[in-house]
Amino acid sequence: MTPMHDDTRITLTIPDHIDAAMIVGPQDCVLHTIQRAFAARITVRGNLVMLSGDSLEVQSLTALFGDLIKMAASGAAPTVEDAERAVELLRQGEFAPSLLREDILLTYRGRAIRPKTAGQKHYVDAIRSHTVTFGIGPAGTGKTYLAMAMAVAALKRKDVNRIILTRPVVEAGENLGFLPGTLTEKVDPYIRPLYDALFDMTDMERARELIEGGVIEIAPLAFMRGRTFNDSFIILDEAQNTTPEQMKMFLPRLGFNSKMVITGDITQLDLPRGLSGLKSVQRVLDGVEGIAFCALTGRDVVRHSLVARIVEAYERPAAHDRSREKRADRSDEDGEGEG
């Protein structure tokens, strides 16, 4: 005879000043998303959220709805994407959703910039605790955006005196002298994404003043040669398009009291021969103290939910190819050993 287990039952009360419709979403879309993810019974009546079922699930749901209520109290209506990310966090068991909400990197015009996934949380924690951090993952995972937010926050706290933003201009072959116009006009189309991220988190006029004053510098990677950056927050974007020689040139630019963040997506190579410095650097620097490598995946995409599914679809064959390459490398090593 199967032993009987009593369900755990908890009732949460939504404060009177919060519209319960904000919690469940339009046509109960947020509620339905959560209900599909859990076996426990979830019932919302008026301002009451009634939970019953397995004790661990009810515990997770209590944390989840508590976070949704906090979101609504702040004036932000929870979305289906918010619910999906919260469910994913609870399943991974690494961070409570509230821990991410409370980790505010920067606030601009009343909008808080914070990590939204477990992978993003690991990434920003790595930047905090390491001198050099590599953020590797597909588009939409917040690699550059979060690094930029941390750089701007560090400048506002006066932890650093300068921000250096750079990327390889591989599309122009780095041969900028052959392009028409001034230096700014030549490089502007290629580094525009860095400007866009910067202007999204600080006043445009103030940012222009800082750029003109040299406090924020945005330049192609080729202009980094021979320089050393002290008291700086340095971001190298699109690092998959660096050659091994360029990566070796860039990393020693790190000076005293500085941080360096290198971001890229190794599946998006524009190099003609496909020899990426970002691919090789992990083999060279893995295990070196003060350096962190953070892998972001489709789970960390915070754009439209369809974007995450597209990224995951592309990741599957890419993972298979990487596995095949590793097996081929081991086979070559074994063959050399036999010789």
Sequence and secondary structure as in RCSB ss.txt:
>XXXX:A:sequence
MTPMHDDTRITLTIPDHIDAAMIVGPQDCVLHTIQRAFAARITVRGNLVMLSGDSLEVQSLTALFGDLIKMAASG
AAPTVEDAERAVELLRQGEFAPSLLREDILLTYRGRAIRPKTAGQKHYVDAIRSHTVTFGIGPAGTGKTYLAMAM
AVAALKRKDVNRIILTRPVVEAGENLGFLPGTLTEKVDPYIRPLYDALFDMTDMERARELIEGGVIEIAPLAFMR
GRTFNDSFIILDEAQNTTPEQMKMFLPRLGFNSKMVITGDITQLDLPRGLSGLKSVQRVLDGVEGIAFCALTGRD
VVRHSLVARIVEAYERPAAHDRSREKRADRSDEDGEGEG
>XXXX:A:secstr
       EEEEEE  TTS HHHHH GGGHHHHHHHHH SSEEEEETTEEEEEE HHHHHHHHHHHHHHHHHHHTT
    HHHHHHHHHHHHHTS  HHHHHH   EEETTEEE   SHHHHHHHHHHHH SEEEEE  TTS HHHHHHHH
HHHHHHTTS SEEEEEE  GGGTT GGGSSS HHHHHHHHHHHHHHHHHTSS HHHHHHHHHTTSEEEEEGGGGT
T  BSSEEEEE SGGGS HHHHHHHGGGB TT EEEEEE TT    SS   HHHHHHHHHTT TTEEEEE  GGG
  S HHHHHHHHHHHHHHHHHHHHHHHHHHHHHHHHHH 
